C-alpha cells in the first residue's frame, strides 16, 4: 500500500510546473534588455539559451503557450512607446498580436528540438518566424528583429554577409548551442557517457557563428571609394505642447528653417565647413509647399541662405486621393526639382486598415482623418553629384526598402525620421540601431536627421561619429565616405533568408514525419528511449508510486 501524498511531496512538482513558464518569461525579458539604448547585446545569448531550455522536447501545445509568454515578455516592454500618445490599448493589442508569431515560432522550435543538430534547425525556424512577421499582416512589422539589437555586438559583421536574417540566425544559433552544450555536459557528469556527435554539434553551434563573425570583419570597410561628401543634418526640434495643430505644423517648419539659417551664419563665420548638401527630417514641413505659398517662401529662403541642395520632408495634400509623405530635393536657384514618396506607409499610424472595426477599441483612429498612400518609385536623389538613397523613418526596418536604394547606385543613405510623438521613449534609440545595422549591411554611411532627436551620422562600419541630444535644436556637419561597391548581403538580397527558410521548412517537415511515424527518440537528458512526445526524466519529480524521486521516464504527471 503506497504512502499518502503529503503537501511536501507536491512541492517539486509545483516548482517544476512553473519553472519552464518562468524561464520563458525571463528569456523574453533578456531579449528586451539586449536592445538599445542598453549596450547589453550579449544578453540575447542567455536569453535564447533559456528559451531553448523552456521549449526543448515540449509538446506543441505547451510550446505554443511558452513561446507566447516569451513573446509577451519581449515585446510588451520593447513596444511600450507605441502607447505614448494613444494609451495602453493599442500598445497591448500590438504586442499581443505580434507575440503570436513568436508563439508559433516556439512551437516550431520545440518540434525540431528532437532532431539531430537541432540548434541549427531551431535557429532557422526563428528566422523563418521573423521573416513572416516582417511581411504580414499589412505589410509586416519587423520591429524587434534580433539583428536590430546587435549594433554593438561581435556578430554585427555578419550583416554584410547576409543581412539581418544571417545576423539573427547566428545569434539564435549561438544561444541555442550554449544551452545544448550545457545539457550535454550535465549529461556527461551524471552518466559518465560522452556522446561525441551531440557534443560536437553543440560546440560547433557556438563556435561557427563567433568564428564567422570575425571572419567577416574584412567586409566592414569604411574607406572612401568615391571620395567624400560634407553633409549637414538639421534637427529643428518641435515646440512645446499646447499649440493647436496648424500652429504646431508652422512652428516645426520655422524651427528647421531657422536652424538652417543659423548654420549658414556659422559657415559664413568659418565655424563649420560648408556642407555639400543639407538633409531635413521627415515632416519638417507638414504644410504642403506646393499649395501653401507661405511655406514655400520659408523653405526657399532657408535653402537660398545655405546655398546648397536641401532635402525637405513634407506632407503633400492633393485635392483628391490620399496624402503623400514626401521628401523634396530643393535647390537654391531652381526650387523643388525631385520628389520621393514614402513607399511603406505605417498601418494604424499613417493609414487605418479596417477603420470601423478598429474604432470599436480606440477613438484615436479618427485622429488620422485622411489616409496616406504609398509611393511606387525607389528614392535616390542626385545632390551636388552625390547619389543619396532615401528610406523614410519606418522604412528603415524593412530589408528591401533600404537595399533598393543601394542597388540603384546610392553612395550614401539618409533615413529622415519624425519621432516627436513618441516622447523620450526608447523608440528613437531602437530605430537608430537599425540604421547602424544597415550601414554595415550595405557598407554605406547613413545620415539620420530627426525632428526632435536623436539625429546622427553613422560611418559604414556602424559607428556613430556625431549625434544630437533629444528635443534640442541642432545641426550636424560631417565629412562622410562615399562608396559604390556592393556587399554580399546587398548582392544576394533575399537569397540567404530564402535558404534559411528552406532549412526551417525542411526540418519542420522532417520533425512532423518523425512524430507521425512515432519513431522513438532519445530523451534529452539520458540515453533512454522514449516516445516522440514525452518529458525529460529530471522533469518528473515523483515516481509512479508517488513516494519518491523518479528513476526513469515512467512518471508523466509533470509534463508540460
C-alpha positions in Angstrom: 0.0 0.0 0.0 1.6 3.3 -1.0 2.1 6.1 1.4 -0.4 9.0 1.3 0.8 12.0 -0.6 1.6 14.9 1.6 1.9 18.6 0.7 5.7 18.2 0.8 5.5 15.5 -1.9 3.9 18.0 -4.3 6.5 20.8 -3.9 8.9 19.6 -6.5 6.0 19.0 -8.9 4.7 22.5 -8.4 8.1 24.0 -8.7 8.7 22.2 -12.0 5.3 23.2 -13.3 6.3 26.9 -13.1 10.0 26.6 -14.0 9.6 26.5 -17.7 7.0 29.3 -17.9 9.2 31.3 -15.7 12.2 30.6 -17.9 10.2 31.6 -21.0 9.3 34.9 -19.4 12.8 35.5 -18.3 14.1 34.7 -21.8 11.8 37.4 -23.2 13.0 40.0 -20.7 16.6 39.2 -21.5 15.9 39.7 -25.2 14.3 43.1 -24.4 17.3 44.1 -22.3 19.6 43.2 -25.1 18.2 46.1 -27.3 19.3 49.7 -27.3 19.7 52.1 -25.6 21.4 49.5 -23.4 24.7 48.2 -24.8 23.9 44.7 -23.5 23.7 42.9 -26.8 25.2 39.7 -25.3 22.1 39.2 -23.1 20.5 37.7 -26.2 22.7 34.6 -25.8 21.5 33.6 -22.4 18.0 34.7 -23.5 17.9 32.2 -26.3 19.6 29.6 -24.1 16.8 29.9 -21.5 14.2 29.9 -24.3 15.7 26.6 -25.6 15.5 25.1 -22.1 11.9 26.0 -21.8 11.0 24.7 -25.3 13.2 21.6 -25.7 11.2 18.5 -26.1 7.9 20.1 -25.3 4.6 19.1 -26.8 3.4 21.5 -29.5 0.5 23.0 -27.4 2.8 23.6 -24.4 5.4 25.1 -26.6 2.8 27.4 -28.1 2.0 28.8 -24.7 5.6 29.0 -23.6 6.5 30.8 -26.8 3.6 33.3 -26.3 4.9 34.0 -22.8 8.4 34.7 -24.1 6.9 36.9 -26.9 4.9 39.0 -24.5 7.8 39.4 -22.1 9.9 40.6 -25.0 7.5 42.8 -26.9 5.5 44.4 -24.2 8.4 46.4 -22.8 10.1 46.8 -26.3 7.0 48.4 -27.8 5.7 50.4 -24.9 6.4 53.6 -26.8 3.6 52.8 -29.2 1.1 53.9 -26.5 2.9 57.2 -25.8 0.1 59.3 -27.3 -2.8 56.8 -27.8 -2.8 54.9 -24.5 -2.3 51.3 -23.4 -4.9 49.5 -25.6 -3.1 49.9 -28.9 0.2 49.1 -27.3 -1.1 45.9 -25.6 -3.0 44.9 -28.7 0.0 45.2 -31.0 2.3 43.4 -28.6 -0.3 40.6 -28.1 -0.7 40.1 -31.9 3.0 40.2 -32.6 3.7 37.8 -29.8 1.5 35.2 -31.6 4.2 34.9 -34.2 6.8 34.1 -31.5 4.4 31.6 -30.1 4.1 29.7 -33.3 7.9 30.0 -33.8 8.3 28.5 -30.3 6.1 25.6 -31.3 8.3 25.1 -34.4 11.5 25.1 -32.3 10.0 22.5 -29.9 9.1 20.3 -32.9 12.6 20.3 -34.3 14.3 20.1 -30.9 14.2 16.3 -31.1 16.2 16.1 -34.3 20.0 15.7 -34.6 21.7 19.1 -34.8 18.6 20.7 -33.6 20.2 24.1 -32.7 20.7 24.7 -36.4 17.1 23.9 -37.3 15.8 25.8 -34.3 17.7 28.9 -35.3 16.3 28.5 -38.9 12.8 28.3 -37.5 13.3 31.5 -35.6 14.5 33.4 -38.7 11.5 32.0 -40.6 9.2 33.3 -38.0 10.8 36.7 -38.1 10.5 36.7 -41.9 6.8 36.0 -41.8 6.3 38.7 -39.1 8.1 41.2 -41.3 5.6 40.6 -44.1 2.2 40.0 -42.7 -0.3 41.5 -41.9 -0.5 44.9 -43.5 3.0 44.6 -45.0 4.5 43.3 -41.8 6.2 44.7 -38.6 9.9 43.8 -38.4 10.4 45.8 -35.2 12.2 43.6 -32.7 14.2 41.6 -35.2 17.0 40.1 -33.2 19.6 41.6 -35.6 18.5 45.1 -34.6 19.7 44.5 -31.1 23.2 43.7 -32.2 24.6 47.1 -33.4 27.2 47.0 -30.6 27.9 43.2 -30.8 30.5 40.9 -32.0 28.1 39.4 -34.6 27.5 42.7 -36.5 29.9 42.0 -39.4 27.6 39.1 -40.4 25.1 41.7 -41.6 27.4 42.4 -44.5 27.4 38.6 -45.4 23.7 38.0 -45.5 21.8 40.9 -44.0 19.6 40.8 -40.9 18.5 37.1 -41.5 22.1 35.8 -41.3 22.9 38.1 -38.4 19.8 37.0 -36.5 20.4 33.3 -37.3 24.0 33.5 -35.9 22.8 35.0 -32.6 20.0 32.5 -32.1 22.2 29.5 -33.1 24.8 30.6 -30.6 22.3 30.9 -27.8 20.7 27.5 -28.6 24.2 26.0 -28.9 25.1 27.2 -25.5 22.1 25.5 -24.0 22.8 22.3 -25.8 26.4 22.4 -24.7 25.4 22.8 -21.1 22.9 20.0 -21.5 25.5 17.6 -22.8 28.0 18.5 -20.1 25.3 17.8 -17.4 24.5 14.5 -19.0 28.2 13.5 -19.1 28.6 14.4 -15.4 25.6 12.4 -14.5 26.1 9.3 -16.6 29.8 9.3 -17.5 28.9 8.7 -21.1 30.3 11.1 -23.7 28.1 11.3 -26.9 30.6 12.9 -29.2 28.2 13.6 -32.0 25.8 15.8 -29.9 28.7 17.4 -28.1 30.4 18.3 -31.4 27.1 19.7 -32.8 26.7 21.8 -29.7 30.2 23.1 -29.7 30.1 24.0 -33.4 26.8 25.8 -32.9 28.6 28.2 -30.6 32.0 28.3 -32.4 30.8 28.7 -36.0 28.8 31.9 -35.5 31.5 33.5 -33.5 34.2 32.5 -35.9 32.1 33.6 -38.9 31.6 37.0 -37.4 35.4 37.5 -37.0 36.0 36.1 -40.5 33.5 38.7 -41.9 35.4 41.6 -40.4 37.2 42.4 -43.7 33.8 43.2 -45.2 33.3 46.1 -42.8 35.1 48.7 -44.8 34.8 52.5 -44.2 37.2 53.7 -46.9 36.1 56.4 -49.3 35.9 54.6 -52.6 34.3 57.6 -54.4 35.8 60.4 -52.3 33.9 62.1 -49.5 30.9 64.5 -49.1 30.3 67.0 -46.4 26.7 66.6 -45.2 24.6 68.6 -42.8 21.7 67.1 -40.8 19.2 69.6 -39.3 17.3 68.9 -36.1 14.9 71.8 -35.7 13.0 70.4 -32.8 9.3 70.7 -32.0 7.5 73.3 -30.0 6.1 72.6 -26.5 2.7 71.1 -26.1 -0.3 73.4 -26.1 -0.2 74.7 -29.6 -3.0 73.8 -31.9 -2.3 71.5 -34.9 -1.9 74.2 -37.5 0.3 76.3 -35.3 2.4 73.2 -34.5 3.0 72.5 -38.1 4.1 76.0 -38.8 6.3 76.1 -35.8 8.1 72.9 -36.8 8.8 74.4 -40.3 10.0 77.6 -38.8 12.3 75.8 -36.4 14.0 73.9 -39.2 14.3 76.9 -41.4 15.7 79.0 -38.5 18.3 76.3 -37.7 19.4 76.1 -41.3 19.8 79.8 -41.5 21.9 79.7 -38.3 24.0 77.0 -39.9 24.5 79.4 -42.9 25.7 82.1 -40.5 28.1 79.6 -38.8 29.5 78.7 -42.3 30.0 82.3 -43.2 31.8 82.9 -39.9 34.1 80.0 -40.5 32.9 78.0 -37.5 31.9 74.9 -39.6 32.7 73.6 -43.1 30.2 74.4 -45.8 28.1 71.3 -46.5 27.7 69.9 -50.0 24.0 69.3 -49.2 21.6 69.5 -46.3 19.1 66.9 -45.0 15.9 67.9 -43.1 13.8 65.3 -41.3 10.6 63.7 -42.2 7.6 66.0 -41.6 9.9 69.0 -41.2 7.2 70.8 -43.2 3.7 69.4 -42.7 2.5 72.3 -44.7 2.4 71.4 -48.4 4.8 73.8 -50.1 3.1 73.2 -53.5 -0.2 74.6 -52.1 0.9 76.9 -49.3 2.8 79.9 -50.7 4.0 80.9 -47.2 5.6 77.5 -46.5 7.2 77.6 -49.9 8.7 81.0 -49.2 10.1 80.0 -45.8 11.8 76.9 -47.3 13.1 78.7 -50.3 14.6 81.5 -48.2 16.4 78.9 -45.9 17.7 77.0 -48.9 19.0 80.1 -50.6 20.7 81.2 -47.4 22.6 77.9 -47.0 23.2 77.9 -50.8 23.3 74.1 -51.3 20.7 71.4 -52.3 18.4 70.6 -49.4 16.1 67.6 -48.8 12.9 68.7 -47.1 10.3 66.3 -45.6 6.8 67.5 -46.4 3.2 66.3 -46.4 1.6 66.7 -49.8 -2.2 67.3 -49.8 -3.7 66.8 -53.3 -7.3 67.8 -53.9 -8.3 64.2 -54.2 -6.9 60.9 -53.3 -4.5 60.0 -50.5 -1.9 62.2 -48.7 1.8 61.7 -49.5 4.7 61.6 -47.1 7.2 63.1 -49.4 10.9 64.1 -49.5 11.6 67.0 -51.8 15.0 67.8 -53.3 15.1 71.6 -53.2 17.9 73.6 -55.0 18.8 77.2 -54.2 18.1 78.6 -57.7 15.6 76.1 -59.1 13.4 75.3 -56.1 11.9 71.8 -55.9 13.4 69.5 -58.6 12.7 65.9 -57.4 10.4 64.0 -55.0 10.3 60.7 -53.2 7.1 59.4 -51.8 7.4 57.0 -48.8 6.7 53.5 -50.2 5.9 51.7 -47.0 3.4 53.8 -45.0 2.7 52.8 -41.5 -0.6 51.0 -40.7 -2.5 52.5 -37.8 -0.2 55.5 -37.9 -0.3 56.9 -41.5 -3.4 54.9 -42.6 -6.1 53.0 -40.8 -6.9 49.5 -42.0 -10.3 48.2 -41.0 -11.3 51.6 -39.7 -14.8 50.8 -38.4 -13.6 47.7 -36.6 -10.6 49.4 -35.0 -12.8 52.4 -33.9 -14.5 50.0 -31.5 -11.3 49.8 -29.5 -10.0 53.3 -29.8 -11.5 56.6 -31.0 -8.0 57.8 -31.7 -8.1 56.2 -35.1 -10.0 59.3 -36.3 -7.0 61.4 -35.5 -5.9 60.0 -38.9 -8.7 61.6 -40.8 -7.2 61.1 -44.2 -5.0 58.2 -45.1 -1.6 58.4 -46.6 -0.9 56.4 -49.7 2.4 54.7 -50.7 4.7 55.8 -53.4 6.0 53.4 -56.1 9.5 54.6 -57.0 12.8 54.0 -55.3 14.2 57.1 -53.7 17.7 58.2 -54.9 18.5 61.9 -55.2 21.5 63.4 -57.0 22.6 66.1 -54.6 25.6 68.1 -55.8 26.9 65.0 -57.6 26.3 62.5 -54.7 23.8 59.8 -55.1 21.8 59.7 -51.8 19.4 56.8 -51.1 16.3 57.6 -49.1 14.4 55.4 -46.6 11.9 57.4 -44.6 11.6 56.6 -40.9 9.6 53.3 -40.6 11.1 52.0 -43.9 14.5 51.5 -42.2 13.0 48.4 -40.5 12.4 46.7 -43.9 15.3 45.0 -45.7 14.0 45.7 -49.2 13.3 49.4 -48.6 17.0 50.1 -47.8 18.6 47.6 -50.2 16.7 49.0 -53.2 18.4 52.4 -52.8 21.9 50.8 -52.8 21.2 48.6 -55.9 20.0 51.9 -57.5 23.6 53.2 -57.0 23.2 55.2 -53.8 26.6 56.1 -52.4 25.1 57.3 -49.1 21.9 56.5 -47.3 19.6 59.0 -45.5 16.9 57.9 -43.0 14.9 61.1 -42.3 12.5 60.5 -39.4 9.9 62.1 -37.1 9.9 60.6 -33.6 8.4 63.6 -31.8 5.1 61.8 -30.9 7.0 59.1 -29.0 8.4 61.5 -26.4 11.6 60.5 -24.6 11.0 56.7 -25.1 13.4 54.1 -26.3 11.9 54.2 -29.8 14.4 56.6 -31.3 17.3 54.5 -30.0 15.8 51.3 -31.3 15.4 53.0 -34.7 18.9 54.4 -34.7 20.3 50.9 -34.1 18.5 49.8 -37.3 20.4 52.4 -39.2 23.7 51.3 -37.7 23.0 47.7 -38.9 22.0 49.0 -42.3 25.3 50.9 -42.6 27.3 47.6 -42.1 24.9 45.6 -44.2 25.3 47.7 -47.3 28.7 49.3 -46.5 27.3 52.9 -46.7 27.5 55.9 -44.4 24.0 56.6 -43.0 22.7 60.0 -42.0 19.7 60.2 -39.7 18.0 63.6 -39.5 15.2 63.6 -36.9 12.8 66.4 -36.0 13.4 66.0 -32.2 16.3 63.6 -32.0 18.3 61.5 -31.8 19.9 62.7 -35.1 23.2 61.0 -36.1 25.9 60.5 -38.7 27.0 56.8 -39.0 30.0 55.6 -40.8 29.9 52.4 -42.9 31.4 50.4 -40.0 28.2 51.1 -38.0 29.9 53.6 -35.6 28.2 56.8 -34.7 30.6 59.8 -35.4 28.2 62.6 -34.5 24.8 62.7 -32.7 22.4 65.1 -31.1 20.5 65.1 -27.8 16.7 64.7 -27.8 14.4 67.7 -28.0 17.1 70.2 -28.7 17.7 72.2 -31.9 21.0 71.3 -33.5 22.9 70.8 -36.8 25.4 68.1 -37.5 28.1 68.7 -40.1 30.3 65.8 -41.0 32.5 64.6 -43.8 31.5 61.1 -44.8 32.9 58.5 -47.1 31.1 57.7 -50.3 31.1 54.1 -51.5 29.8 52.2 -54.6 30.9 48.6 -54.0 28.3 46.0 -53.0 28.5 43.7 -50.0 27.5 40.0 -50.4 24.3 40.9 -48.5 23.4 43.6 -51.0 24.2 41.4 -54.0 22.2 38.4 -52.7 19.2 40.2 -51.4 16.6 37.8 -50.1 18.6 34.6 -51.1 20.2 34.0 -47.7 16.8 34.4 -46.0 15.2 32.1 -48.5 17.9 29.4 -47.9 17.4 29.6 -44.1 13.6 29.5 -44.5 14.0 26.4 -46.7 16.1 24.8 -44.0 13.4 25.6 -41.4 10.6 24.2 -43.6 12.6 21.0 -44.3 13.4 20.5 -40.6 9.7 21.0 -39.7 8.6 18.5 -42.3 11.2 16.0 -41.0 10.1 16.5 -37.4 6.4 16.2 -38.3 7.2 13.0 -40.3 9.2 11.5 -37.4 6.4 12.4 -34.9 3.7 11.0 -37.1 5.6 7.7 -37.5 6.1 7.5 -33.8 9.9 6.9 -34.2 11.4 6.7 -30.7 13.9 9.4 -29.9 16.4 9.6 -27.1 15.2 11.7 -24.2 17.1 15.0 -23.9 18.9 14.2 -20.6 19.5 10.5 -21.0 20.1 7.7 -23.4 16.8 6.1 -22.5 14.5 5.6 -25.5 11.1 7.3 -25.3 8.0 8.1 -27.3 8.2 11.1 -29.5 6.1 13.2 -27.1 7.3 13.0 -23.6 9.3 14.7 -20.9 12.8 14.5 -19.6 13.4 12.2 -16.6 14.5 15.1 -14.4 11.3 16.9 -15.2 9.2 14.3 -13.4 9.8 14.7 -9.7 7.7 11.7 -8.5 7.7 8.1 -9.3 4.6 6.2 -10.5 4.0 5.2 -6.9 4.1 8.8 -5.8 6.6 8.1 -3.0 9.9 9.5 -4.1 12.1 10.7 -6.9 11.5 9.2 -10.3 14.1 6.7 -11.6 13.0 6.8 -15.2 10.6 8.2 -17.7 7.5 6.3 -16.5 6.2 9.3 -14.5 4.3 11.7 -16.7 2.3 13.7 -14.2 4.6 16.8 -14.6 4.7 17.0 -18.3 4.1 20.5 -19.6 
